[in-house]
Amino acid sequence: MSDFFNIAGMIEYMNRLKDFVDNTILLRKEKLNNLCECCQEKEIEVEWRPVDFCDEFYEDDVKKYKININFFCESCYNILLEREEIVPGEFTIFYKEKKEEI
C-alpha cells in the first residue's frame, strides 16, 4: 500500500527514505572506520549497491527498511567482480580521487 496519494505526499516519502539511506550510510562508514570492509586496510572508494539495495517491509505493523550497501576499496571491488561474487550495481557509487595538497 502506498504512503502517498498526491505529489506532496510522494515528495515527503522520498525525502524520508533519502534521509534514512544517508544516515545508514554514515553510520555504517563510521563503524568501518572508513576502511574497506574486505581488506580493512584501504580507505573506502566504492559504495556497492545492488539493484534492489533498499527493501521496504512491515514488522509488527511498523514500516521498516533494509539497506544493502557494501563499502570497498577499488582493488577489492575489482577482485570481487572478477570472482563474480558481486555484479556491478545500477546505483553503485565510485568516490572521486582525492587531490593531493601541495
N, C-alpha and C positions, 0 to 999 in steps of 0.2 A: 504494500500500500504506500502511496506517495505521501510525503510530508508537505507538499505544496500544491496549491490549486491556482496559483497566479504567479506572475513574474517576480514580484517582491518576495513571495514565499520561497521560490526557487533560488533566488539570489542569496537569501538568508541561509538556506540549507547548504548551498555550495560554500559559502563563507565559513560556516561551522565545520564542514568537512575539511576545508583547506587548513583552518587553524588546527584541527585535530592532527592532520598529517604532519604539518610543520612542527608542532610540539613533539610528536612521536619521534620525528627525525632528530630533533635537537637532543632529546633525552637519550636516544639510542647512541648518538655520536659521543655524547658525554660519557656514557657507560663504557664505550670502547676507547676512551681517551683519544679520540680522533685518529685511531690506528686501524689499519686493515683488519677485518675480523678473521682473515685467513692466515696471514703470516704474523700478524700482531707486531710488525716492526716498522712498516712504512705508513706514511700518512694516507688517509682516505682520499682517493682520487675519483672513485666511481660510486654512484648510488645506483645499484642494480634493482630495477623494479620490473617484475614480470608483468605481463599484460593485465592480469587480474590482481594487481597489488593491493587493492582495498576491497575487503568483503564486508558487507553490512549484514547483521543478523540480530535477532531478538533473543534475549535471555531473561527469563522471569519478567516478560513484558517490558523490558528495557532495551532500547536500541543500542547496539554496540558495534564497534568496527574492529576488524582485524587488518592490520597493516603489514604487508610482506615486502620489506625492503632490506637489502643487504648492502654492506659497505666494504669495498675492496680497494687496494692499490691497483694501478693499471696492469702491472705484470701478473698479479694473482687473477684478476678478472680475465685476462687473455688466456691464462693456463686453464681456467675453468671452462672457458668457451671451447678451447681445443679439445679438452677431455669430454666435451658435450655434457658436462654436469649442469650447466645453465645454457640458456639460449638468450640472444640479445632481446631485451625487453623493449616494448614500444615506448615506454616512459623512462628509460634509463638516462641518467644524467652524468655527464663527464665534466668534472670541475676543470676550469681553465688553469693552465700552468701559472704558478706564482712568479712574478717578475722579481729578479734579483735586484736588491738595492745596491747602489754604487756608493 
